[in-house]
Amino acid sequence: MVSDNHEDSSGFKVSDKRRFDNEGRERGEVESKRNEDAEKNPSSASPAHEIDFSTFVLSLATSAQVHLGMIPNPATGKQDSDPVLAKQTIDIIGILEEKTRGNLSEDEKKLIDHLLYDLRIQYLQHKK
């Protein structure tokens, strides 16, 4: 049988990571390698913390602030503004507030009310 790992003349190591060999039999070492990788980095499969309604709303509010240019975009590091996206995100939070009215805890209601007020004021100031 030909070796699954070899180094060519350019110095690159080529590893065959296919699950089945040429005869169609399952290769066990590929599966065991996947299991080893999963054990080494278990955090990649699970979220860092529990996601709840408040976290979701705060995430949307942060996104609106990025679109208002109040905080740098985490992907680019630049403080760009896009008022159309900011308004859309603020409106989405408003829809959530409307559709969840009467179903939120007191803390969640205060959070969404304060966020909406602050974001709407910030949006109006940005439009000036």
C-alpha positions as CSV (number, residue, x, y, z in Angstrom):
1,M,0.0,0.0,0.0
2,V,1.3,3.5,-0.8
3,S,2.1,5.8,2.1
4,D,-0.7,8.3,2.9
5,N,1.9,10.9,4.0
6,H,4.8,12.1,1.9
7,E,7.0,15.1,1.3
8,D,7.5,16.2,-2.2
9,S,10.6,17.8,-3.6
10,S,9.4,21.4,-2.9
11,G,9.4,20.7,0.9
12,F,5.6,20.5,1.3
13,K,4.2,17.7,3.3
14,V,1.1,16.2,1.8
15,S,-1.3,14.3,4.1
16,D,-4.2,12.2,2.8
17,K,-7.2,13.1,5.0
18,R,-9.8,11.2,3.1
19,R,-12.1,9.0,5.1
20,F,-11.9,6.0,2.8
21,D,-8.9,4.3,1.1
22,N,-8.8,3.4,-2.6
23,E,-10.7,0.1,-2.0
24,G,-13.5,1.9,-0.2
25,R,-12.6,0.8,3.3
26,E,-12.9,3.3,6.1
27,R,-9.6,4.5,7.4
28,G,-9.6,4.6,11.2
29,E,-6.7,7.1,11.7
30,V,-8.7,9.9,10.0
31,E,-11.5,9.6,12.5
32,S,-9.1,9.4,15.5
33,K,-7.3,12.5,14.3
34,R,-10.7,14.4,14.2
35,N,-11.4,13.2,17.7
36,E,-8.0,14.4,18.9
37,D,-8.5,17.8,17.4
38,A,-12.0,18.1,19.0
39,E,-10.5,17.2,22.4
40,K,-7.7,19.8,22.0
41,N,-10.1,22.6,21.2
42,P,-13.5,21.9,22.9
43,S,-14.4,25.6,23.1
44,S,-14.8,25.9,19.3
45,A,-17.9,23.7,19.4
46,S,-19.7,25.5,22.3
47,P,-20.5,29.1,22.8
48,A,-18.4,31.1,25.3
49,H,-21.5,31.9,27.4
50,E,-25.2,31.3,27.5
51,I,-27.1,33.4,25.0
52,D,-30.4,34.9,26.3
53,F,-32.7,37.6,25.3
54,S,-30.7,40.4,26.9
55,T,-27.5,39.2,25.3
56,F,-29.2,39.1,21.9
57,V,-30.7,42.7,22.3
58,L,-27.3,44.0,23.5
59,S,-25.7,42.4,20.4
60,L,-28.1,44.2,18.1
61,A,-27.6,47.5,20.0
62,T,-23.8,47.1,19.6
63,S,-24.3,46.5,15.9
64,A,-26.4,49.7,15.7
65,Q,-23.6,51.6,17.4
66,V,-21.1,50.3,14.9
67,H,-23.3,51.4,12.1
68,L,-23.6,54.8,13.7
69,G,-19.8,55.1,13.8
70,M,-19.8,55.3,17.6
71,I,-17.5,52.3,18.0
72,P,-15.0,50.8,15.6
73,N,-16.1,47.9,13.4
74,P,-14.5,44.8,15.0
75,A,-13.8,43.3,11.5
76,T,-12.0,46.3,10.1
77,G,-11.0,48.4,13.1
78,K,-12.4,51.5,11.4
79,Q,-15.1,53.8,12.6
80,D,-17.4,54.0,9.5
81,S,-21.0,54.9,9.6
82,D,-23.9,53.6,7.7
83,P,-27.1,55.3,8.9
84,V,-29.4,53.1,6.8
85,L,-28.1,50.0,8.5
86,A,-28.2,51.7,11.9
87,K,-31.8,52.7,11.4
88,Q,-32.7,49.2,10.3
89,T,-31.1,47.6,13.4
90,I,-32.8,50.1,15.7
91,D,-36.1,49.3,14.0
92,I,-35.5,45.6,14.5
93,I,-35.0,46.2,18.2
94,G,-38.2,48.2,18.1
95,I,-40.1,45.3,16.5
96,L,-38.7,42.9,19.1
97,E,-39.9,45.3,21.9
98,E,-43.4,45.4,20.3
99,K,-43.7,41.7,19.7
100,T,-42.4,40.7,23.1
101,R,-44.5,43.2,25.1
102,G,-46.0,41.6,28.1
103,N,-43.7,38.6,27.9
104,L,-40.4,40.1,29.2
105,S,-39.1,40.2,32.7
106,E,-38.9,43.6,34.4
107,D,-35.1,43.8,33.8
108,E,-35.5,42.8,30.1
109,K,-38.2,45.4,29.6
110,K,-36.0,48.2,31.2
111,L,-33.0,47.1,29.1
112,I,-34.8,47.2,25.8
113,D,-36.6,50.5,26.6
114,H,-33.4,52.2,27.6
115,L,-31.5,50.8,24.6
116,L,-34.2,52.0,22.2
117,Y,-34.3,55.4,23.8
118,D,-30.5,55.8,23.7
119,L,-30.1,54.5,20.2
120,R,-32.9,56.7,18.8
121,I,-31.3,59.8,20.4
122,Q,-27.9,58.8,19.0
123,Y,-29.4,58.2,15.6
124,L,-31.0,61.7,15.6
125,Q,-27.8,63.3,16.7
126,H,-25.9,61.5,13.9
127,K,-28.4,62.7,11.3
128,K,-27.7,66.4,12.2
